[in-house]
């Protein structure tokens, strides 16, 4: 049962990932492109796993670094004052209504 749940989880995740890729590249949304995308993703992950923990750690560190850089660049472009502005996000009104409904 454990093996079946792991296999179906891998299938569901790769299917969802390919659906998201299909949004950006419609060729990958269906048919041969979808099968090819799923095969490439699972093949690359399988190859990294086959070569060992050292390469898996390297790939994990690479994706973590890229994600951190992307988030830091995105946070420099945003305006923190707009996020905390009471007029745009009235937390006090929402909490008052919630408490009065209780």
N, CA, C and O atoms as a printed pandas DataFrame, in Angstrom:
     atom_number atom_name residue_name chain_id  residue_number  x_coord  y_coord  z_coord
0              1         N          UNK        A               1    0.813   -1.183    0.000
1              2        CA          UNK        A               1    0.000    0.000    0.000
2              3         C          UNK        A               1    0.867    1.262    0.000
3              4         O          UNK        A               1    0.523    2.255   -0.641
4              5         N          UNK        A               2    1.985    1.219    0.716
5              6        CA          UNK        A               2    2.882    2.364    0.762
6              7         C          UNK        A               2    3.472    2.644   -0.620
7              8         O          UNK        A               2    3.575    3.799   -1.034
8              9         N          UNK        A               3    3.854    1.593   -1.322
9             10        CA          UNK        A               3    4.413    1.759   -2.665
10            11         C          UNK        A               3    3.377    2.365   -3.603
11            12         O          UNK        A               3    3.699    3.245   -4.402
12            13         N          UNK        A               4    2.146    1.904   -3.511
13            14        CA          UNK        A               4    1.081    2.439   -4.356
14            15         C          UNK        A               4    0.838    3.915   -4.074
15            16         O          UNK        A               4    0.653    4.700   -5.005
16            17         N          UNK        A               5    0.835    4.301   -2.805
17            18        CA          UNK        A               5    0.594    5.710   -2.483
18            19         C          UNK        A               5    1.750    6.588   -2.952
19            20         O          UNK        A               5    1.525    7.720   -3.381
20            21         N          UNK        A               6    2.963    6.095   -2.878
21            22        CA          UNK        A               6    4.102    6.887   -3.361
22            23         C          UNK        A               6    4.072    7.049   -4.873
23            24         O          UNK        A               6    4.367    8.126   -5.392
24            25         N          UNK        A               7    3.718    5.986   -5.578
25            26        CA          UNK        A               7    3.648    6.066   -7.036
26            27         C          UNK        A               7    2.540    6.999   -7.498
27            28         O          UNK        A               7    2.738    7.781   -8.428
28            29         N          UNK        A               8    1.390    6.928   -6.867
29            30        CA          UNK        A               8    0.294    7.812   -7.263
30            31         C          UNK        A               8    0.599    9.262   -6.906
31            32         O          UNK        A               8    0.169   10.171   -7.617
32            33         N          UNK        A               9    1.330    9.497   -5.822
33            34        CA          UNK        A               9    1.709   10.869   -5.461
34            35         C          UNK        A               9    2.655   11.451   -6.507
35            36         O          UNK        A               9    2.505   12.604   -6.910
36            37         N          UNK        A              10    3.621   10.659   -6.943
37            38        CA          UNK        A              10    4.542   11.119   -7.973
38            39         C          UNK        A              10    3.786   11.414   -9.271
39            40         O          UNK        A              10    4.057   12.408   -9.945
40            41         N          UNK        A              11    2.855   10.556   -9.604
41            42        CA          UNK        A              11    2.056   10.773  -10.809
42            43         C          UNK        A              11    1.202   12.026  -10.716
43            44         O          UNK        A              11    1.103   12.780  -11.684
44            45         N          UNK        A              12    0.588   12.258   -9.567
45            46        CA          UNK        A              12   -0.259   13.441   -9.398
46            47         C          UNK        A              12    0.565   14.725   -9.441
47            48         O          UNK        A              12    0.153   15.706  -10.059
48            49         N          UNK        A              13    1.720   14.722   -8.792
49            50        CA          UNK        A              13    2.556   15.915   -8.772
50            51         C          UNK        A              13    3.116   16.220  -10.165
51            52         O          UNK        A              13    3.131   17.374  -10.591
52            53         N          UNK        A              14    3.568   15.200  -10.858
53            54        CA          UNK        A              14    4.102   15.440  -12.206
54            55         C          UNK        A              14    2.994   15.860  -13.168
55            56         O          UNK        A              14    3.239   16.653  -14.076
56            57         N          UNK        A              15    1.801   15.348  -12.986
57            58        CA          UNK        A              15    0.669   15.748  -13.814
58            59         C          UNK        A              15    0.306   17.213  -13.557
59            60         O          UNK        A              15    0.072   17.966  -14.502
60            61         N          UNK        A              16    0.258   17.617  -12.296
61            62        CA          UNK        A              16   -0.051   19.008  -11.970
62            63         C          UNK        A              16    1.040   19.947  -12.469
63            64         O          UNK        A              16    0.744   21.023  -12.988
64            65         N          UNK        A              17    2.299   19.544  -12.316
65            66        CA          UNK        A              17    3.416   20.357  -12.786
66            67         C          UNK        A              17    3.331   20.564  -14.292
67            68         O          UNK        A              17    3.578   21.666  -14.783
68            69         N          UNK        A              18    2.987   19.523  -15.022
69            70        CA          UNK        A              18    2.882   19.632  -16.469
70            71         C          UNK        A              18    1.679   20.485  -16.867
71            72         O          UNK        A              18    1.720   21.180  -17.882
72            73         N          UNK        A              19    0.619   20.434  -16.079
73            74        CA          UNK        A              19   -0.525   21.313  -16.352
74            75         C          UNK        A              19   -0.133   22.777  -16.204
75            76         O          UNK        A              19   -0.537   23.613  -17.012
76            77         N          UNK        A              20    0.643   23.088  -15.189
77            78        CA          UNK        A              20    1.111   24.459  -15.003
78            79         C          UNK        A              20    2.069   24.867  -16.115
79            80         O          UNK        A              20    2.012   26.000  -16.593
80            81         N          UNK        A              21    2.942   23.966  -16.532
81            82        CA          UNK        A              21    3.831   24.273  -17.654
82            83         C          UNK        A              21    3.030   24.496  -18.932
83            84         O          UNK        A              21    3.397   25.325  -19.764
84            85         N          UNK        A              22    1.939   23.756  -19.086
85            86        CA          UNK        A              22    1.081   23.908  -20.256
86            87         C          UNK        A              22    0.435   25.270  -20.353
87            88         O          UNK        A              22    0.057   25.700  -21.443
88            89         N          UNK        A              23    0.301   25.958  -19.233
89            90        CA          UNK        A              23   -0.231   27.314  -19.259
90            91         C          UNK        A              23    0.748   28.256  -19.952
91            92         O          UNK        A              23    0.332   29.140  -20.702
92            93         N          UNK        A              24    2.042   28.074  -19.709
93            94        CA          UNK        A              24    3.053   28.936  -20.296
94            95         C          UNK        A              24    3.465   28.475  -21.689
95            96         O          UNK        A              24    3.723   29.301  -22.565
96            97         N          UNK        A              25    3.528   27.170  -21.899
97            98        CA          UNK        A              25    3.852   26.605  -23.198
98            99         C          UNK        A              25    2.729   25.645  -23.589
99           100         O          UNK        A              25    2.719   24.497  -23.146
100          101         N          UNK        A              26    1.793   26.096  -24.406
101          102        CA          UNK        A              26    0.624   25.267  -24.754
102          103         C          UNK        A              26    0.967   23.932  -25.404
103          104         O          UNK        A              26    0.151   23.011  -25.377
104          105         N          UNK        A              27    2.144   23.810  -25.980
105          106        CA          UNK        A              27    2.536   22.536  -26.591
106          107         C          UNK        A              27    2.602   21.439  -25.535
107          108         O          UNK        A              27    2.339   20.274  -25.834
108          109         N          UNK        A              28    2.951   21.804  -24.299
109          110        CA          UNK        A              28    3.087   20.825  -23.227
110          111         C          UNK        A              28    1.765   20.508  -22.537
111          112         O          UNK        A              28    1.738   19.695  -21.613
112          113         N          UNK        A              29    0.687   21.121  -22.957
113          114        CA          UNK        A              29   -0.596   20.929  -22.283
114          115         C          UNK        A              29   -1.240   19.581  -22.589
115          116         O          UNK        A              29   -1.987   19.058  -21.763
116          117         N          UNK        A              30   -0.968   19.013  -23.752
117          118        CA          UNK        A              30   -1.616   17.748  -24.105
118          119         C          UNK        A              30   -0.801   16.957  -25.107
119          120         O          UNK        A              30    0.091   17.478  -25.777
120          121         N          UNK        A              31   -1.128   15.715  -25.184
121          122        CA          UNK        A              31   -0.534   14.842  -26.186
122          123         C          UNK        A              31    0.922   14.491  -25.929
123          124         O          UNK        A              31    1.340   14.256  -24.796
124          125         N          UNK        A              32    1.675   14.462  -27.013
125          126        CA          UNK        A              32    3.068   14.046  -26.954
126          127         C          UNK        A              32    3.923   15.006  -26.133
127          128         O          UNK        A              32    4.848   14.579  -25.442
128          129         N          UNK        A              33    3.622   16.279  -26.207
129          130        CA          UNK        A              33    4.384   17.251  -25.426
130          131         C          UNK        A              33    4.241   17.021  -23.938
131          132         O          UNK        A              33    5.204   17.174  -23.187
132          133         N          UNK        A              34    3.038   16.651  -23.504
133          134        CA          UNK        A              34    2.791   16.373  -22.085
134          135         C          UNK        A              34    3.573   15.139  -21.631
135          136         O          UNK        A              34    4.203   15.143  -20.574
136          137         N          UNK        A              35    3.520   14.103  -22.434
137          138        CA          UNK        A              35    4.254   12.874  -22.100
138          139         C          UNK        A              35    5.749   13.140  -22.060
139          140         O          UNK        A              35    6.448   12.648  -21.175
140          141         N          UNK        A              36    6.239   13.915  -23.015
141          142        CA          UNK        A              36    7.657   14.242  -23.061
142          143         C          UNK        A              36    8.079   15.078  -21.848
143          144         O          UNK        A              36    9.145   14.844  -21.278
144          145         N          UNK        A              37    7.255   16.046  -21.453
145          146        CA          UNK        A              37    7.587   16.891  -20.298
146          147         C          UNK        A              37    7.632   16.075  -19.013
147          148         O          UNK        A              37    8.554   16.228  -18.212
148          149         N          UNK        A              38    6.643   15.212  -18.811
149          150        CA          UNK        A              38    6.626   14.365  -17.611
150          151         C          UNK        A              38    7.835   13.438  -17.607
151          152         O          UNK        A              38    8.463   13.243  -16.567
152          153         N          UNK        A              39    8.163   12.867  -18.757
153          154        CA          UNK        A              39    9.305   11.954  -18.841
154          155         C          UNK        A              39   10.622   12.667  -18.554
155          156         O          UNK        A              39   11.489   12.118  -17.874
156          157         N          UNK        A              40   10.777   13.874  -19.064
157          158        CA          UNK        A              40   12.023   14.618  -18.847
158          159         C          UNK        A              40   12.166   14.996  -17.375
159          160         O          UNK        A              40   13.239   14.834  -16.794
160          161         N          UNK        A              41   11.098   15.496  -16.774
161          162        CA          UNK        A              41   11.171   15.901  -15.365
162          163         C          UNK        A              41   11.490   14.701  -14.472
163          164         O          UNK        A              41   12.378   14.775  -13.623
164          165         N          UNK        A              42   10.770   13.606  -14.662
165          166        CA          UNK        A              42   11.027   12.421  -13.837
166          167         C          UNK        A              42   12.389   11.803  -14.148
167          168         O          UNK        A              42   13.042   11.261  -13.256
168          169         N          UNK        A              43   12.820   11.883  -15.407
169          170        CA          UNK        A              43   14.141   11.364  -15.767
170          171         C          UNK        A              43   15.271   12.161  -15.120
171          172         O          UNK        A              43   16.244   11.582  -14.637
172          173         N          UNK        A              44   15.146   13.484  -15.111
173          174        CA          UNK        A              44   16.183   14.322  -14.481
174          175         C          UNK        A              44   16.218   14.069  -12.981
175          176         O          UNK        A              44   17.296   13.918  -12.405
176          177         N          UNK        A              45   15.057   14.021  -12.343
177          178        CA          UNK        A              45   15.030   13.751  -10.901
178          179         C          UNK        A              45   15.557   12.351  -10.588
179          180         O          UNK        A              45   16.250   12.158   -9.589
180          181         N          UNK        A              46   15.234   11.386  -11.428
181          182        CA          UNK        A              46   15.759   10.040  -11.233
182          183         C          UNK        A              46   17.264    9.973  -11.418
183          184         O          UNK        A              46   17.941    9.253  -10.684
184          185         N          UNK        A              47   17.804   10.711  -12.390
185          186        CA          UNK        A              47   19.251   10.733  -12.610
186          187         C          UNK        A              47   19.979   11.376  -11.436
187          188         O          UNK        A              47   21.027   10.893  -11.009
188          189         N          UNK        A              48   19.417   12.473  -10.913
189          190        CA          UNK        A              48   20.023   13.113   -9.743
190          191         C          UNK        A              48   20.010   12.146   -8.559
191          192         O          UNK        A              48   20.989   12.053   -7.819
192          193         N          UNK        A              49   18.918   11.438   -8.387
193          194        CA          UNK        A              49   18.808   10.476   -7.294
194          195         C          UNK        A              49   19.782    9.312   -7.492
195          196         O          UNK        A              49   20.357    8.812   -6.525
196          197         N          UNK        A              50   19.963    8.889   -8.715
197          198        CA          UNK        A              50   20.862    7.765   -9.002
198          199         C          UNK        A              50   22.314    8.102   -8.682
199          200         O          UNK        A              50   23.042    7.264   -8.150
200          201         N          UNK        A              51   22.739    9.317   -8.999
201          202        CA          UNK        A              51   24.144    9.687   -8.801
202          203         C          UNK        A              51   24.499    9.982   -7.353
203          204         O          UNK        A              51   25.680   10.085   -7.023
204          205         N          UNK        A              52   23.519   10.117   -6.492
205          206        CA          UNK        A              52   23.840   10.194   -5.072
206          207         C          UNK        A              52   23.388   11.447   -4.353
207          208         O          UNK        A              52   22.834   12.382   -4.932
208          209         N          UNK        A              53   23.655   11.412   -3.069
209          210        CA          UNK        A              53   23.203   12.468   -2.175
210          211         C          UNK        A              53   23.927   13.780   -2.468
211          212         O          UNK        A              53   23.331   14.852   -2.363
212          213         N          UNK        A              54   25.181   13.705   -2.829
213          214        CA          UNK        A              54   25.954   14.927   -3.086
214          215         C          UNK        A              54   25.318   15.744   -4.205
215          216         O          UNK        A              54   25.179   16.960   -4.070
216          217         N          UNK        A              55   24.929   15.106   -5.302
217          218        CA          UNK        A              55   24.310   15.820   -6.411
218          219         C          UNK        A              55   22.887   16.270   -6.049
219          220         O          UNK        A              55   22.447   17.337   -6.475
220          221         N          UNK        A              56   22.184   15.467   -5.276
221          222        CA          UNK        A              56   20.863   15.871   -4.818
222          223         C          UNK        A              56   20.924   17.098   -3.934
223          224         O          UNK        A              56   20.071   17.981   -4.022
224          225         N          UNK        A              57   21.935   17.153   -3.079
225          226        CA          UNK        A              57   22.130   18.328   -2.232
226          227         C          UNK        A              57   22.467   19.547   -3.076
227          228         O          UNK        A              57   21.982   20.644   -2.799
228          229         N          UNK        A              58   23.284   19.370   -4.091
229          230        CA          UNK        A              58   23.648   20.471   -4.967
230          231         C          UNK        A              58   22.421   21.027   -5.682
231          232         O          UNK        A              58   22.249   22.244   -5.758
232          233         N          UNK        A              59   21.568   20.148   -6.207
233          234        CA          UNK        A              59   20.362   20.582   -6.911
234          235         C          UNK        A              59   19.412   21.293   -5.944
235          236         O          UNK        A              59   18.829   22.320   -6.292
236          237         N          UNK        A              60   19.255   20.760   -4.749
237          238        CA          UNK        A              60   18.399   21.391   -3.752
238          239         C          UNK        A              60   18.922   22.774   -3.371
239          240         O          UNK        A              60   18.150   23.726   -3.259
240          241         N          UNK        A              61   20.225   22.882   -3.174
241          242        CA          UNK        A              61   20.816   24.187   -2.859
242          243         C          UNK        A              61   20.666   25.174   -4.013
243          244         O          UNK        A              61   20.444   26.363   -3.787
244          245         N          UNK        A              62   20.785   24.691   -5.237
245          246        CA          UNK        A              62   20.621   25.549   -6.399
246          247         C          UNK        A              62   19.212   26.133   -6.446
247          248         O          UNK        A              62   19.045   27.339   -6.621
248          249         N          UNK        A              63   18.193   25.275   -6.288
249          250        CA          UNK        A              63   16.822   25.761   -6.336
250          251         C          UNK        A              63   16.498   26.677   -5.161
251          252         O          UNK        A              63   15.745   27.638   -5.316
252          253         N          UNK        A              64   17.056   26.391   -3.994
253          254        CA          UNK        A              64   16.843   27.259   -2.841
254          255         C          UNK        A              64   17.474   28.621   -3.069
255          256         O          UNK        A              64   16.867   29.641   -2.743
256          257         N          UNK        A              65   18.673   28.659   -3.618
257          258        CA          UNK        A              65   19.341   29.922   -3.902
258          259         C          UNK        A              65   18.583   30.728   -4.950
259          260         O          UNK        A              65   18.403   31.935   -4.795
260          261         N          UNK        A              66   18.142   30.070   -6.011
261          262        CA          UNK        A              66   17.376   30.770   -7.041
262          263         C          UNK        A              66   16.069   31.333   -6.483
263          264         O          UNK        A              66   15.675   32.448   -6.826
264          265         N          UNK        A              67   15.409   30.577   -5.637
265          266        CA          UNK        A              67   14.172   31.044   -5.030
266          267         C          UNK        A              67   14.417   32.230   -4.113
267          268         O          UNK        A              67   13.642   33.187   -4.117
268          269         N          UNK        A              68   15.483   32.179   -3.331
269          270        CA          UNK        A              68   15.802   33.283   -2.428
270          271         C          UNK        A              68   16.146   34.554   -3.207
271          272         O          UNK        A              68   15.712   35.646   -2.839
272          273         N          UNK        A              69   16.922   34.413   -4.275
273          274        CA          UNK        A              69   17.265   35.569   -5.103
274          275         C          UNK        A              69   16.016   36.161   -5.743
275          276         O          UNK        A              69   15.853   37.381   -5.778
276          277         N          UNK        A              70   15.144   35.312   -6.243
277          278        CA          UNK        A              70   13.912   35.788   -6.872
278          279         C          UNK        A              70   13.047   36.552   -5.873
279          280         O          UNK        A              70   12.510   37.611   -6.200
280          281         N          UNK        A              71   12.909   36.026   -4.669
281          282        CA          UNK        A              71   12.092   36.699   -3.662
282          283         C          UNK        A              71   12.715   38.004   -3.194
283          284         O          UNK        A              71   12.004   38.972   -2.926
284          285         N          UNK        A              72   14.029   38.036   -3.096
285          286        CA          UNK        A              72   14.661   39.282   -2.665
286          287         C          UNK        A              72   14.543   40.353   -3.740
287          288         O          UNK        A              72   14.369   41.528   -3.417
288          289         N          UNK        A              73   14.632   39.976   -5.002
289          290        CA          UNK        A              73   14.438   40.947   -6.079
290          291         C          UNK        A              73   12.992   41.419   -6.136
291          292         O          UNK        A              73   12.738   42.595   -6.397
292          293         N          UNK        A              74   12.052   40.530   -5.898
293          294        CA          UNK        A              74   10.643   40.920   -5.915
294          295         C          UNK        A              74   10.306   41.820   -4.733
295          296         O          UNK        A              74    9.475   42.719   -4.863
296          297         N          UNK        A              75   10.932   41.597   -3.590
297          298        CA          UNK        A              75   10.623   42.426   -2.429
298          299         C          UNK        A              75   11.197   43.838   -2.573
299          300         O          UNK        A              75   10.672   44.777   -1.974
300          301         N          UNK        A              76   12.251   43.997   -3.345
301          302        CA          UNK        A              76   12.811   45.333   -3.568
302          303         C          UNK        A              76   11.921   46.170   -4.462
303          304         O          UNK        A              76   11.949   47.399   -4.391
304          305         N          UNK        A              77   11.130   45.523   -5.301
305          306        CA          UNK        A              77   10.246   46.252   -6.203
306          307         C          UNK        A              77    8.921   46.629   -5.554
307          308         O          UNK        A              77    8.241   47.536   -6.034
308          309         N          UNK        A              78    8.542   45.957   -4.483
309          310        CA          UNK        A              78    7.249   46.239   -3.864
310          311         C          UNK        A              78    7.359   47.422   -2.915
311          312         O          UNK        A              78    8.444   47.773   -2.451
312          313         N          UNK        A              79    6.225   48.020   -2.642
313          314        CA          UNK        A              79    6.175   49.144   -1.715
314          315         C          UNK        A              79    5.629   48.648   -0.386
315          316         O          UNK        A              79    4.446   48.318   -0.311
316          317         N          UNK        A              80    6.426   48.581    0.651
317          318        CA          UNK        A              80    5.932   48.089    1.939
318          319         C          UNK        A              80    4.863   48.973    2.543
319          320         O          UNK        A              80    4.001   48.483    3.273
320          321         N          UNK        A              81    4.898   50.267    2.257
321          322        CA          UNK        A              81    3.884   51.156    2.825
322          323         C          UNK        A              81    2.502   50.845    2.268
323          324         O          UNK        A              81    1.504   51.016    2.968
324          325         N          UNK        A              82    2.425   50.392    1.017
325          326        CA          UNK        A              82    1.129   50.068    0.427
326          327         C          UNK        A              82    0.550   48.801    1.043
327          328         O          UNK        A              82   -0.669   48.637    1.092
328          329         N          UNK        A              83    1.402   47.916    1.508
329          330        CA          UNK        A              83    0.923   46.682    2.107
330          331         C          UNK        A              83    0.314   46.957    3.475
331          332         O          UNK        A              83   -0.688   46.342    3.840
332          333         N          UNK        A              84    0.901   47.864    4.229
333          334        CA          UNK        A              84    0.473   48.131    5.600
334          335         C          UNK        A              84   -0.495   49.287    5.707
335          336         O          UNK        A              84   -0.853   49.669    6.821
336          337         N          UNK        A              85   -0.926   49.852    4.623
337          338        CA          UNK        A              85   -1.820   51.002    4.672
338          339         C          UNK        A              85   -3.182   50.580    5.200
339          340         O          UNK        A              85   -3.777   49.623    4.704
340          341         N          UNK        A              86   -3.675   51.292    6.204
341          342        CA          UNK        A              86   -4.946   50.920    6.823
342          343         C          UNK        A              86   -6.121   51.110    5.877
343          344         O          UNK        A              86   -7.106   50.378    5.965
344          345         N          UNK        A              87   -6.034   52.066    4.985
345          346        CA          UNK        A              87   -7.143   52.310    4.064
346          347         C          UNK        A              87   -7.314   51.154    3.092
347          348         O          UNK        A              87   -8.438   50.827    2.709
348          349         N          UNK        A              88   -6.213   50.535    2.689
349          350        CA          UNK        A              88   -6.297   49.432    1.744
350          351         C          UNK        A              88   -6.548   48.098    2.424
351          352         O          UNK        A              88   -7.090   47.184    1.802
352          353         N          UNK        A              89   -6.171   47.968    3.672
353          354        CA          UNK        A              89   -6.328   46.699    4.384
354          355         C          UNK        A              89   -6.877   46.977    5.783
355          356         O          UNK        A              89   -6.110   47.048    6.744
356          357         N          UNK        A              90   -8.191   47.134    5.907
357          358        CA          UNK        A              90   -8.785   47.542    7.188
358          359         C          UNK        A              90   -8.952   46.373    8.162
359          360         O          UNK        A              90  -10.051   45.842    8.318
360          361         N          UNK        A              91   -7.875   45.983    8.803
361          362        CA          UNK        A              91   -7.919   44.857    9.733
362          363         C          UNK        A              91   -8.815   45.173   10.919
363          364         O          UNK        A              91   -9.547   44.302   11.388
364          365         N          UNK        A              92   -8.767   46.399   11.408
365          366        CA          UNK        A              92   -9.554   46.768   12.579
366          367         C          UNK        A              92  -11.048   46.642   12.308
367          368         O          UNK        A              92  -11.805   46.265   13.203
368          369         N          UNK        A              93  -11.489   46.954   11.083
369          370        CA          UNK        A              93  -12.919   46.819   10.747
370          371         C          UNK        A              93  -13.319   45.352   10.640
371          372         O          UNK        A              93  -14.390   44.955   11.100
372          373         N          UNK        A              94  -12.463   44.563   10.038
373          374        CA          UNK        A              94  -12.759   43.141    9.875
374          375         C          UNK        A              94  -12.829   42.460   11.235
375          376         O          UNK        A              94  -13.752   41.689   11.494
376          377         N          UNK        A              95  -11.859   42.739   12.109
377          378        CA          UNK        A              95  -11.849   42.089   13.421
378          379         C          UNK        A              95  -13.023   42.548   14.269
379          380         O          UNK        A              95  -13.568   41.750   15.032
380          381         N          UNK        A              96  -13.432   43.814   14.162
381          382        CA          UNK        A              96  -14.584   44.306   14.927
382          383         C          UNK        A              96  -15.859   43.610   14.474
383          384         O          UNK        A              96  -16.669   43.201   15.305
384          385         N          UNK        A              97  -16.045   43.474   13.176
385          386        CA          UNK        A              97  -17.227   42.768   12.670
386          387         C          UNK        A              97  -17.241   41.313   13.084
387          388         O          UNK        A              97  -18.289   40.768   13.431
388          389         N          UNK        A              98  -16.067   40.675   13.047
389          390        CA          UNK        A              98  -15.976   39.271   13.420
390          391         C          UNK        A              98  -16.327   39.087   14.903
391          392         O          UNK        A              98  -17.082   38.180   15.255
392          393         N          UNK        A              99  -15.786   39.938   15.757
393          394        CA          UNK        A              99  -16.053   39.824   17.192
394          395         C          UNK        A              99  -17.501   40.148   17.526
395          396         O          UNK        A              99  -18.078   39.538   18.426
396          397         N          UNK        A             100  -18.097   41.101   16.813
397          398        CA          UNK        A             100  -19.499   41.426   17.097
398          399         C          UNK        A             100  -20.432   40.328   16.618
399          400         O          UNK        A             100  -21.531   40.180   17.152
400          401         N          UNK        A             101  -20.019   39.553   15.621
401          402        CA          UNK        A             101  -20.858   38.444   15.142
402          403         C          UNK        A             101  -20.845   37.277   16.096
403          404         O          UNK        A             101  -21.765   36.460   16.091
404          405         N          UNK        A             102  -19.811   37.185   16.919
405          406        CA          UNK        A             102  -19.725   36.083   17.858
406          407         C          UNK        A             102  -20.654   36.357   18.996
407          408         O          UNK        A             102  -20.750   35.553   19.923
